[in-house]
Amino acid sequence: MKTLKPFELALVPIGDATIIGQIMSKPTPEGTIMVRRVPGIAGTLEELPISGIEPMIPSNQKKFKYLHVATIGSFFKLFPDDMLRYDSCSIIEKVVREPNVWIVGKLTSNRKNPWTEDRWNSFTCSIRKAKCFLLDRLTDEIKEVKLTK
């Protein structure tokens, strides 16, 4: 039986993709668990079925030290879902005050800019802002660091 502990990273299936999420609760008797789609970002918390969620090997958890967040603008109202799989990222939120703007995030092992801007542009999207945050203990305490190329 797999052990999923709060605040640990896990491989989480979302649609056709698998993302690195953060476990936020113990499993429920109903077979669900609370997971953040983007570690460190409270607004991405959701209850998901425990089936398919796999704990990460502890040595792999330590290598994910940075949370990258980007603001994506699109000329169309539909978000290019294929880009979530291509860039291994997850939507953090839809910006309500601006139509056709989303914020996406992903975990990496370094500060290097992970976004494939040419690919986003091919979907008539642009990366308006990109930020990088250091995750010391994968809690709500995150601090911004310089993004590198």
Secondary structure as GFF3:
##gff-version 3
##sequence-region A 1 149
A	DSSP	beta_strand	9	14	.	.	.	ID=ss1
A	DSSP	beta_strand	17	23	.	.	.	ID=ss2
A	DSSP	beta_strand	32	36	.	.	.	ID=ss3
A	DSSP	three_ten_helix	42	44	.	.	.	ID=ss4
A	DSSP	beta_strand	45	49	.	.	.	ID=ss5
A	DSSP	beta_strand	54	55	.	.	.	ID=ss6
A	DSSP	alpha_helix	58	61	.	.	.	ID=ss7
A	DSSP	beta_strand	66	74	.	.	.	ID=ss8
A	DSSP	alpha_helix	82	86	.	.	.	ID=ss9
A	DSSP	beta_strand	90	94	.	.	.	ID=ss10
A	DSSP	beta_strand	101	108	.	.	.	ID=ss11
A	DSSP	alpha_helix	117	122	.	.	.	ID=ss12
A	DSSP	beta_strand	125	135	.	.	.	ID=ss13
A	DSSP	beta_strand	142	145	.	.	.	ID=ss14
###
